[in-house]
Amino acid sequence: MIFKKENKGLLIASGLSIILYFLVAFKLERTDFTNLLLLYISLFTVFYFILKHGNKNIKILTGLAILFRLIFLFAIPNLSQDFYRFIWDGRMLLNGLNPYLYLPETFINQQEFPVHQAAELYAGMGELNGSNYTNYPPLNQLSFFIASLFASKSILGAVIVLRTQIILADIGIIYFGRKILEKINLPIHYIFLYALNPFVIIELTGNLHFESVMLFFLIWSIYLLLNDRLILAGILFACSISVKLIPLLFLPLFLQWFTKRSLDSARDDKNMSVRAESRTNKLLKLSLFYLIIIGTTILFFLPFYSSELLNNYMNSVGLWFRNFEFNASFYYLFREIGYLFRGYNEIATIGKIIPLLTILFLGWITFFRKNTHPKELITALLFGLSFYYFTTTTMHPWYLATLILLSVFTKYRFPIVWSFVIILSYQAYANLPWKENLWFVGLEYGIVYGYLIWEIFFKNHHTKPYSDAHDSRLTS
């Protein structure tokens, strides 16, 4: 038996989790915020218990991580409708049509049905999604195509294929995550802060968001980079970008990893030419790394190339900065200031400023923060992306998955706290049509910022970062 007598509590907790995940997968509606909140709090309570009492048995935790995901295998997502667009795009490709060039709305308005179950898929994705060009990158489209290839006439069949890809990606994340933790001398059970997190299981496996696949390529790339396998690391990093664009933000942060790390290793060498050569070689490696990433990403887009592609794609991506608002943090404060002084919503202006602020922050941590150690590098990735999410106009819950995984390899746990309180954002869907209650948004970010400030300025303030004392704790 995998569960011994002393693990009776763990067995009960696992059984309770199975019941709770089943209720989320098959019995929950997005508008039922009260039940969602109760189920979510219960799952996090059991999650904490399982980590606390099962952290020494990696096989059990791995098995539970897979088992909990398999509960969702035959469930139609009930907290997100994005998967309908995934299936639409995949079936467009299957029928030889470029999904970047056509609006679903156009076909439906003209009473044309280019894919099987077109009317049902359009109704499911919603008018907002159906009236915009797809913004999912090429490898993401490949996943949609695979689902349509195996299930061209069944929505549930396509869901099963999509979900299988996400589950396999998470298994890969556990594998490479453990390897990275071993390499940087952190306990390998830390990976289950991601793999058993109810937020990750529900939002990614349950709701079919492809952050899992993006993170699989990203974490594999980082592992190879830590082992100086530059070329394959660059290709896999490009794969990550080609699933979700967000890793593009990380590119500047590798500068010190390729340059100052070489100088550190040659610091005691009296031969200045050796040190100069070290700098030159590392700059060449950095340039090669970037060229591989950019070149591979372009290659992935080439099969979809047309004169309209770039314009359609950039307009679709730009909408998130110019038009959409959801679960934002500082942006809502900026918006209120705009109302006071201008009398109307300043999203068009603020949406242009936010990317500039992100670039400035990334520049600061690129040049003025030490990022030569693996933990320092990953911490830079964590805070670079956190700044972007703290200032963005739209913070959908599933975006948080990247921060959760990155935090596993650092001393910071504010993304884990955020993964618990971000459920408050779902209160907006309890209203028809949906409408946010800013008191819930304020409570969410008040808790996140409070914990973040405590972690930065007070927690372990008198101990060295990444000390053995820190490493011995599971959730510290």
JOMOFEN-V795400 format. One record per pair of residues at least 6 apart in sequence whose ideal C-beta (glycine too) atoms are under 8 Angstrom apart, sorted by sequence separation. I is the first residue (numbers start at 1). J is the second residue. D is the distance in whole Angstrom. If there is no record, write none. Layout:
i=I j=J d=D
i=I j=J d=D
//
This chain:
i=30 j=36 d=8
i=54 j=60 d=5
i=55 j=61 d=7
i=77 j=83 d=5
i=92 j=98 d=7
i=93 j=99 d=6
i=107 j=113 d=7
i=113 j=119 d=7
i=115 j=121 d=7
i=151 j=157 d=3
i=181 j=187 d=7
i=182 j=188 d=6
i=194 j=200 d=6
i=203 j=209 d=6
i=204 j=210 d=8
i=224 j=230 d=8
i=241 j=247 d=5
i=269 j=275 d=6
i=325 j=331 d=7
i=338 j=344 d=7
i=339 j=345 d=7
i=365 j=371 d=7
i=370 j=376 d=6
i=371 j=377 d=5
i=389 j=395 d=6
i=407 j=413 d=6
i=428 j=434 d=5
i=463 j=469 d=6
i=470 j=476 d=6
i=3 j=10 d=7
i=28 j=35 d=6
i=54 j=61 d=6
i=92 j=99 d=4
i=107 j=114 d=5
i=134 j=141 d=8
i=150 j=157 d=7
i=151 j=158 d=4
i=181 j=188 d=5
i=204 j=211 d=6
i=205 j=212 d=7
i=240 j=247 d=5
i=241 j=248 d=6
i=325 j=332 d=8
i=328 j=335 d=8
i=338 j=345 d=7
i=339 j=346 d=8
i=369 j=376 d=8
i=407 j=414 d=7
i=428 j=435 d=6
i=460 j=467 d=7
i=463 j=470 d=7
i=3 j=11 d=4
i=28 j=36 d=6
i=122 j=130 d=5
i=136 j=144 d=7
i=150 j=158 d=8
i=203 j=211 d=8
i=204 j=212 d=5
i=224 j=232 d=5
i=225 j=233 d=4
i=266 j=274 d=6
i=267 j=275 d=8
i=301 j=309 d=7
i=338 j=346 d=3
i=371 j=379 d=8
i=407 j=415 d=4
i=428 j=436 d=4
i=151 j=160 d=7
i=181 j=190 d=6
i=224 j=233 d=4
i=266 j=275 d=5
i=371 j=380 d=5
i=406 j=415 d=8
i=407 j=416 d=7
i=427 j=436 d=8
i=428 j=437 d=7
i=460 j=469 d=8
i=51 j=61 d=8
i=54 j=64 d=8
i=89 j=99 d=4
i=92 j=102 d=7
i=108 j=118 d=7
i=148 j=158 d=6
i=151 j=161 d=6
i=178 j=188 d=5
i=181 j=191 d=6
i=237 j=247 d=6
i=325 j=335 d=8
i=335 j=345 d=6
i=389 j=399 d=6
i=427 j=437 d=6
i=460 j=470 d=6
i=3 j=14 d=8
i=28 j=39 d=7
i=50 j=61 d=7
i=88 j=99 d=8
i=107 j=118 d=7
i=108 j=119 d=7
i=147 j=158 d=4
i=150 j=161 d=5
i=222 j=233 d=8
i=335 j=346 d=6
i=338 j=349 d=8
i=369 j=380 d=6
i=389 j=400 d=8
i=404 j=415 d=5
i=425 j=436 d=8
i=24 j=36 d=8
i=102 j=114 d=8
i=147 j=159 d=8
i=200 j=212 d=8
i=221 j=233 d=5
i=224 j=236 d=7
i=263 j=275 d=6
i=266 j=278 d=5
i=334 j=346 d=7
i=335 j=347 d=7
i=338 j=350 d=7
i=403 j=415 d=4
i=404 j=416 d=7
i=428 j=440 d=8
i=178 j=191 d=5
i=221 j=234 d=8
i=265 j=278 d=7
i=427 j=440 d=5
i=50 j=64 d=7
i=104 j=118 d=8
i=108 j=122 d=5
i=147 j=161 d=4
i=177 j=191 d=4
i=366 j=380 d=8
i=389 j=403 d=7
i=24 j=39 d=5
i=107 j=122 d=8
i=146 j=161 d=6
i=147 j=162 d=5
i=221 j=236 d=4
i=263 j=278 d=7
i=335 j=350 d=7
i=365 j=380 d=5
i=400 j=415 d=6
i=403 j=418 d=7
i=404 j=419 d=6
i=425 j=440 d=7
i=23 j=39 d=6
i=88 j=104 d=6
i=220 j=236 d=5
i=221 j=237 d=4
i=262 j=278 d=4
i=263 j=279 d=6
i=334 j=350 d=5
i=424 j=440 d=4
i=425 j=441 d=7
i=460 j=476 d=8
i=97 j=114 d=6
i=104 j=121 d=8
i=105 j=122 d=8
i=174 j=191 d=6
i=177 j=194 d=7
i=262 j=279 d=6
i=385 j=402 d=6
i=386 j=403 d=6
i=424 j=441 d=7
i=459 j=476 d=8
i=104 j=122 d=5
i=144 j=162 d=8
i=147 j=165 d=8
i=173 j=191 d=8
i=174 j=192 d=8
i=177 j=195 d=8
i=218 j=236 d=8
i=221 j=239 d=8
i=365 j=383 d=6
i=385 j=403 d=6
i=400 j=418 d=6
i=20 j=39 d=6
i=24 j=43 d=8
i=85 j=104 d=8
i=95 j=114 d=6
i=143 j=162 d=7
i=146 j=165 d=7
i=217 j=236 d=5
i=218 j=237 d=7
i=221 j=240 d=6
i=262 j=281 d=7
i=331 j=350 d=6
i=365 j=384 d=6
i=400 j=419 d=6
i=424 j=443 d=6
i=425 j=444 d=7
i=95 j=115 d=6
i=217 j=237 d=7
i=259 j=279 d=6
i=262 j=282 d=4
i=424 j=444 d=5
i=94 j=115 d=8
i=104 j=125 d=7
i=173 j=194 d=7
i=174 j=195 d=5
i=261 j=282 d=7
i=382 j=403 d=6
i=385 j=406 d=7
i=20 j=42 d=6
i=21 j=43 d=7
i=92 j=114 d=6
i=105 j=127 d=7
i=108 j=130 d=7
i=143 j=165 d=5
i=173 j=195 d=7
i=217 j=239 d=4
i=218 j=240 d=4
i=325 j=347 d=7
i=362 j=384 d=5
i=400 j=422 d=6
i=421 j=443 d=7
i=422 j=444 d=6
i=20 j=43 d=5
i=91 j=114 d=8
i=92 j=115 d=6
i=217 j=240 d=4
i=259 j=282 d=5
i=331 j=354 d=7
i=361 j=384 d=7
i=421 j=444 d=5
i=91 j=115 d=4
i=258 j=282 d=5
i=259 j=283 d=6
i=323 j=347 d=7
i=382 j=406 d=4
i=91 j=116 d=6
i=104 j=129 d=8
i=105 j=130 d=5
i=170 j=195 d=7
i=215 j=240 d=8
i=258 j=283 d=7
i=322 j=347 d=7
i=362 j=387 d=8
i=381 j=406 d=5
i=382 j=407 d=6
i=397 j=422 d=5
i=16 j=42 d=8
i=17 j=43 d=7
i=20 j=46 d=7
i=104 j=130 d=4
i=105 j=131 d=5
i=214 j=240 d=5
i=217 j=243 d=7
i=322 j=348 d=6
i=361 j=387 d=5
i=397 j=423 d=8
i=418 j=444 d=8
i=421 j=447 d=5
i=88 j=115 d=6
i=103 j=130 d=7
i=104 j=131 d=8
i=258 j=285 d=5
i=259 j=286 d=7
i=421 j=448 d=6
i=103 j=131 d=6
i=258 j=286 d=4
i=378 j=406 d=6
i=382 j=410 d=6
i=386 j=414 d=8
i=397 j=425 d=6
i=17 j=46 d=5
i=103 j=132 d=7
i=214 j=243 d=4
i=218 j=247 d=6
i=225 j=254 d=8
i=322 j=351 d=5
i=358 j=387 d=6
i=386 j=415 d=8
i=397 j=426 d=8
i=16 j=46 d=5
i=17 j=47 d=8
i=88 j=118 d=8
i=91 j=121 d=8
i=103 j=133 d=6
i=170 j=200 d=8
i=213 j=243 d=5
i=214 j=244 d=4
i=321 j=351 d=4
i=357 j=387 d=8
i=358 j=388 d=5
i=382 j=412 d=6
i=395 j=425 d=8
i=417 j=447 d=7
i=418 j=448 d=5
i=102 j=133 d=8
i=124 j=155 d=8
i=255 j=286 d=7
i=258 j=289 d=7
i=321 j=352 d=7
i=378 j=409 d=5
i=379 j=410 d=5
i=417 j=448 d=6
i=101 j=133 d=8
i=214 j=246 d=7
i=225 j=257 d=8
i=254 j=286 d=7
i=378 j=410 d=6
i=379 j=411 d=8
i=13 j=46 d=5
i=17 j=50 d=7
i=88 j=121 d=5
i=100 j=133 d=6
i=210 j=243 d=6
i=211 j=244 d=6
i=214 j=247 d=7
i=321 j=354 d=7
i=358 j=391 d=7
i=379 j=412 d=7
i=382 j=415 d=8
i=87 j=121 d=6
i=88 j=122 d=7
i=100 j=134 d=6
i=121 j=155 d=7
i=170 j=204 d=7
i=210 j=244 d=7
i=321 j=355 d=7
i=357 j=391 d=6
i=375 j=409 d=7
i=414 j=448 d=6
i=417 j=451 d=5
i=99 j=134 d=5
i=120 j=155 d=7
i=170 j=205 d=7
i=254 j=289 d=7
i=374 j=409 d=8
i=375 j=410 d=6
i=13 j=49 d=5
i=14 j=50 d=7
i=85 j=121 d=8
i=116 j=152 d=6
i=117 j=153 d=7
i=375 j=411 d=8
i=13 j=50 d=5
i=84 j=121 d=5
i=88 j=125 d=7
i=116 j=153 d=5
i=354 j=391 d=5
i=414 j=451 d=5
i=84 j=122 d=8
i=117 j=155 d=6
i=166 j=204 d=6
i=167 j=205 d=6
i=354 j=392 d=6
i=413 j=451 d=8
i=414 j=452 d=4
i=10 j=49 d=8
i=166 j=205 d=6
i=173 j=212 d=7
i=180 j=219 d=7
i=251 j=290 d=7
i=354 j=393 d=7
i=9 j=49 d=7
i=10 j=50 d=6
i=13 j=53 d=8
i=84 j=124 d=4
i=85 j=125 d=4
i=176 j=216 d=8
i=183 j=223 d=8
i=412 j=452 d=8
i=84 j=125 d=4
i=414 j=455 d=6
i=84 j=126 d=8
i=99 j=141 d=6
i=163 j=205 d=6
i=166 j=208 d=7
i=170 j=212 d=5
i=173 j=215 d=6
i=177 j=219 d=6
i=180 j=222 d=7
i=184 j=226 d=8
i=251 j=293 d=7
i=351 j=393 d=6
i=413 j=455 d=7
i=10 j=53 d=5
i=36 j=79 d=8
i=81 j=124 d=6
i=82 j=125 d=7
i=169 j=212 d=4
i=173 j=216 d=5
i=176 j=219 d=5
i=180 j=223 d=5
i=183 j=226 d=6
i=350 j=393 d=7
i=412 j=455 d=6
i=9 j=53 d=6
i=10 j=54 d=5
i=81 j=125 d=6
i=85 j=129 d=5
i=166 j=210 d=7
i=169 j=213 d=4
i=172 j=216 d=4
i=176 j=220 d=5
i=179 j=223 d=6
i=183 j=227 d=8
i=411 j=455 d=8
i=81 j=126 d=6
i=84 j=129 d=8
i=85 j=130 d=8
i=89 j=134 d=5
i=163 j=208 d=6
i=167 j=212 d=8
i=7 j=53 d=8
i=25 j=71 d=6
i=162 j=208 d=5
i=166 j=212 d=5
i=169 j=215 d=7
i=170 j=216 d=7
i=173 j=219 d=6
i=180 j=226 d=7
i=347 j=393 d=6
i=7 j=54 d=7
i=17 j=64 d=7
i=21 j=68 d=5
i=25 j=72 d=5
i=82 j=129 d=7
i=89 j=136 d=6
i=166 j=213 d=6
i=169 j=216 d=4
i=172 j=219 d=8
i=176 j=223 d=5
i=30 j=78 d=6
i=81 j=129 d=7
i=93 j=141 d=6
i=165 j=213 d=6
i=172 j=220 d=7
i=18 j=67 d=7
i=22 j=71 d=6
i=26 j=75 d=6
i=29 j=78 d=6
i=30 j=79 d=5
i=85 j=134 d=7
i=159 j=208 d=7
i=411 j=460 d=7
i=7 j=57 d=8
i=10 j=60 d=7
i=14 j=64 d=6
i=18 j=68 d=7
i=21 j=71 d=5
i=25 j=75 d=4
i=28 j=78 d=6
i=86 j=136 d=7
i=17 j=68 d=6
i=21 j=72 d=7
i=28 j=79 d=7
i=85 j=136 d=8
i=90 j=141 d=7
i=93 j=144 d=7
i=94 j=145 d=6
i=89 j=141 d=6
i=93 j=145 d=4
i=237 j=289 d=8
i=241 j=293 d=7
i=7 j=60 d=7
i=14 j=67 d=8
i=18 j=71 d=6
i=25 j=78 d=8
i=90 j=143 d=8
i=90 j=144 d=3
i=94 j=148 d=4
i=234 j=288 d=7
i=238 j=292 d=7
i=242 j=296 d=8
i=411 j=465 d=6
i=89 j=144 d=5
i=90 j=145 d=5
i=93 j=148 d=7
i=94 j=149 d=6
i=230 j=285 d=6
i=234 j=289 d=5
i=238 j=293 d=5
i=242 j=297 d=6
i=411 j=466 d=6
i=90 j=146 d=7
i=233 j=289 d=7
i=234 j=290 d=8
i=237 j=293 d=5
i=238 j=294 d=8
i=241 j=297 d=5
i=2 j=59 d=7
i=3 j=60 d=7
i=86 j=143 d=8
i=87 j=144 d=7
i=90 j=147 d=5
i=91 j=148 d=5
i=231 j=288 d=8
i=234 j=291 d=8
i=235 j=292 d=6
i=238 j=295 d=8
i=239 j=296 d=7
i=2 j=60 d=6
i=86 j=144 d=5
i=90 j=148 d=4
i=94 j=152 d=6
i=230 j=288 d=7
i=234 j=292 d=3
i=238 j=296 d=3
i=242 j=300 d=4
i=90 j=149 d=8
i=230 j=289 d=6
i=234 j=293 d=5
i=238 j=297 d=5
i=242 j=301 d=8
i=411 j=470 d=6
i=416 j=475 d=7
i=87 j=147 d=7
i=329 j=389 d=8
i=330 j=390 d=6
i=331 j=391 d=6
i=2 j=63 d=7
i=86 j=147 d=7
i=87 j=148 d=7
i=91 j=152 d=6
i=231 j=292 d=6
i=235 j=296 d=5
i=239 j=300 d=8
i=329 j=390 d=5
i=330 j=391 d=5
i=331 j=392 d=7
i=230 j=292 d=8
i=234 j=296 d=7
i=238 j=300 d=7
i=329 j=391 d=7
i=331 j=393 d=5
i=413 j=475 d=6
i=329 j=392 d=8
i=413 j=476 d=7
i=328 j=392 d=6
i=328 j=393 d=5
i=411 j=476 d=8
i=328 j=394 d=7
i=329 j=395 d=7
i=143 j=210 d=6
i=326 j=393 d=8
i=327 j=394 d=7
i=328 j=395 d=6
i=87 j=155 d=6
i=90 j=158 d=7
i=325 j=393 d=5
i=326 j=394 d=5
i=327 j=395 d=4
i=324 j=393 d=6
i=325 j=394 d=6
i=326 j=395 d=7
i=327 j=396 d=7
i=140 j=210 d=6
i=143 j=213 d=7
i=324 j=394 d=5
i=326 j=396 d=6
i=327 j=397 d=7
i=84 j=155 d=8
i=87 j=158 d=5
i=86 j=158 d=8
i=87 j=159 d=8
i=245 j=317 d=7
i=320 j=392 d=8
i=321 j=393 d=6
i=140 j=213 d=8
i=320 j=393 d=7
i=136 j=210 d=8
i=139 j=213 d=8
i=320 j=394 d=5
i=87 j=162 d=8
i=83 j=159 d=6
i=86 j=162 d=6
i=76 j=155 d=7
i=83 j=162 d=7
i=76 j=156 d=6
i=74 j=156 d=7
i=77 j=159 d=7
i=76 j=159 d=6
i=75 j=159 d=8
i=74 j=160 d=7
i=73 j=160 d=6
i=73 j=163 d=6
i=375 j=465 d=8
i=72 j=163 d=6
i=73 j=164 d=7
i=375 j=466 d=6
i=73 j=167 d=8
i=327 j=422 d=8
i=69 j=166 d=8
i=70 j=167 d=7
i=69 j=167 d=5
i=327 j=425 d=4
i=326 j=425 d=7
i=139 j=239 d=6
i=143 j=243 d=8
i=66 j=167 d=7
i=69 j=170 d=7
i=327 j=428 d=8
i=140 j=242 d=7
i=326 j=428 d=7
i=139 j=242 d=4
i=140 j=243 d=5
i=137 j=241 d=7
i=138 j=242 d=5
i=139 j=243 d=5
i=140 j=244 d=7
i=65 j=170 d=7
i=66 j=171 d=7
i=137 j=242 d=5
i=137 j=243 d=6
i=332 j=438 d=7
i=137 j=244 d=7
i=137 j=245 d=6
i=264 j=372 d=6
i=65 j=174 d=6
i=249 j=358 d=7
i=253 j=362 d=7
i=327 j=436 d=7
i=332 j=441 d=7
i=252 j=362 d=5
i=256 j=366 d=7
i=260 j=370 d=8
i=326 j=436 d=7
i=252 j=363 d=7
i=255 j=366 d=5
i=260 j=371 d=8
i=261 j=372 d=4
i=62 j=174 d=6
i=253 j=365 d=7
i=255 j=367 d=8
i=260 j=372 d=5
i=329 j=441 d=8
i=249 j=362 d=7
i=253 j=366 d=6
i=328 j=441 d=8
i=252 j=366 d=5
i=256 j=370 d=7
i=257 j=371 d=6
i=327 j=441 d=6
i=256 j=371 d=4
i=257 j=372 d=6
i=255 j=371 d=8
i=256 j=372 d=5
i=329 j=445 d=5
i=327 j=444 d=8
i=253 j=371 d=6
i=58 j=178 d=8
i=257 j=377 d=5
i=256 j=377 d=8
i=86 j=208 d=7
i=79 j=202 d=7
i=254 j=377 d=7
i=79 j=203 d=8
i=83 j=207 d=8
i=253 j=377 d=7
i=82 j=207 d=8
i=83 j=208 d=4
i=82 j=208 d=7
i=65 j=192 d=7
i=79 j=206 d=7
i=80 j=207 d=4
i=82 j=209 d=7
i=253 j=380 d=5
i=61 j=189 d=7
i=68 j=196 d=7
i=79 j=207 d=5
i=80 j=208 d=7
i=253 j=381 d=6
i=72 j=201 d=8
i=77 j=206 d=6
i=80 j=209 d=7
i=58 j=188 d=6
i=65 j=195 d=4
i=77 j=207 d=5
i=58 j=189 d=6
i=61 j=192 d=5
i=65 j=196 d=5
i=75 j=206 d=7
i=77 j=208 d=5
i=250 j=381 d=5
i=253 j=384 d=6
i=55 j=187 d=8
i=64 j=196 d=6
i=69 j=201 d=6
i=56 j=189 d=7
i=62 j=195 d=8
i=68 j=201 d=5
i=72 j=205 d=5
i=55 j=189 d=4
i=61 j=195 d=7
i=72 j=206 d=5
i=250 j=384 d=7
i=61 j=196 d=6
i=249 j=384 d=6
i=250 j=385 d=7
i=69 j=205 d=4
i=249 j=385 d=6
i=55 j=192 d=7
i=51 j=189 d=8
i=246 j=385 d=7
i=249 j=388 d=6
i=51 j=192 d=6
i=51 j=193 d=7
i=51 j=196 d=7
i=50 j=196 d=6
i=226 j=374 d=6
i=47 j=196 d=6
i=47 j=197 d=7
i=47 j=198 d=5
i=246 j=399 d=8
i=44 j=198 d=6
i=43 j=198 d=4
i=222 j=378 d=7
i=246 j=402 d=6
i=40 j=198 d=7
i=43 j=202 d=8
i=139 j=300 d=6
i=40 j=202 d=8
i=138 j=300 d=4
i=137 j=300 d=7
i=138 j=301 d=6
i=141 j=304 d=8
i=137 j=301 d=8
i=138 j=303 d=7
i=138 j=304 d=6
i=24 j=202 d=6
i=135 j=313 d=7
i=133 j=312 d=4
i=21 j=201 d=7
i=133 j=313 d=7
i=21 j=202 d=8
i=25 j=206 d=6
i=135 j=316 d=4
i=24 j=206 d=7
i=133 j=315 d=7
i=134 j=316 d=7
i=135 j=317 d=5
i=133 j=316 d=4
i=132 j=316 d=5
i=218 j=402 d=8
i=215 j=401 d=7
i=219 j=405 d=7
i=132 j=319 d=6
i=211 j=398 d=6
i=215 j=402 d=6
i=211 j=399 d=8
i=214 j=402 d=8
i=209 j=398 d=4
i=212 j=401 d=7
i=184 j=374 d=5
i=211 j=401 d=4
i=215 j=405 d=5
i=183 j=374 d=7
i=184 j=375 d=6
i=207 j=398 d=7
i=211 j=402 d=6
i=209 j=401 d=7
i=180 j=374 d=8
i=203 j=397 d=6
i=204 j=398 d=7
i=203 j=398 d=4
i=203 j=400 d=8
i=204 j=401 d=6
i=199 j=397 d=7
i=203 j=401 d=7
i=199 j=400 d=7
i=200 j=401 d=6
i=199 j=401 d=8
i=100 j=304 d=5
i=200 j=404 d=6
i=101 j=306 d=6
i=199 j=404 d=7
i=98 j=304 d=6
i=100 j=306 d=8
i=101 j=308 d=6
i=194 j=401 d=8
i=197 j=404 d=6
i=98 j=306 d=7
i=100 j=308 d=8
i=101 j=309 d=7
i=100 j=309 d=5
i=194 j=404 d=5
i=98 j=309 d=8
i=101 j=312 d=7
i=193 j=404 d=7
i=194 j=405 d=5
i=100 j=312 d=6
i=100 j=313 d=6
i=193 j=407 d=7
i=194 j=408 d=5
i=193 j=408 d=5
i=191 j=408 d=6
i=190 j=408 d=5
i=190 j=409 d=8
i=197 j=416 d=7
i=200 j=419 d=7
i=193 j=413 d=8
i=199 j=419 d=4
i=199 j=420 d=7
i=197 j=419 d=6
i=186 j=409 d=7
i=193 j=416 d=6
i=199 j=422 d=7
i=199 j=423 d=8
i=184 j=409 d=6
i=181 j=408 d=7
i=177 j=405 d=7
i=181 j=409 d=7
i=180 j=409 d=6
i=177 j=408 d=6
i=173 j=405 d=7
i=177 j=409 d=8
i=186 j=466 d=8
i=193 j=474 d=8
i=193 j=475 d=7
i=187 j=471 d=6
i=190 j=474 d=7
i=186 j=471 d=6
i=187 j=472 d=8
i=189 j=474 d=7
i=185 j=471 d=7
i=187 j=474 d=8
i=80 j=398 d=8
i=79 j=426 d=7
i=44 j=420 d=5
i=40 j=423 d=5
i=37 j=423 d=6
i=36 j=423 d=7
i=37 j=426 d=8
i=36 j=426 d=6
i=33 j=426 d=6
i=33 j=427 d=5
i=30 j=426 d=7
i=33 j=429 d=7
i=33 j=430 d=4
i=31 j=429 d=6
i=32 j=430 d=8
i=30 j=429 d=5
i=31 j=430 d=6
i=31 j=432 d=7
i=55 j=474 d=5
i=52 j=474 d=7
i=51 j=474 d=6
i=51 j=475 d=7
i=48 j=475 d=8
//
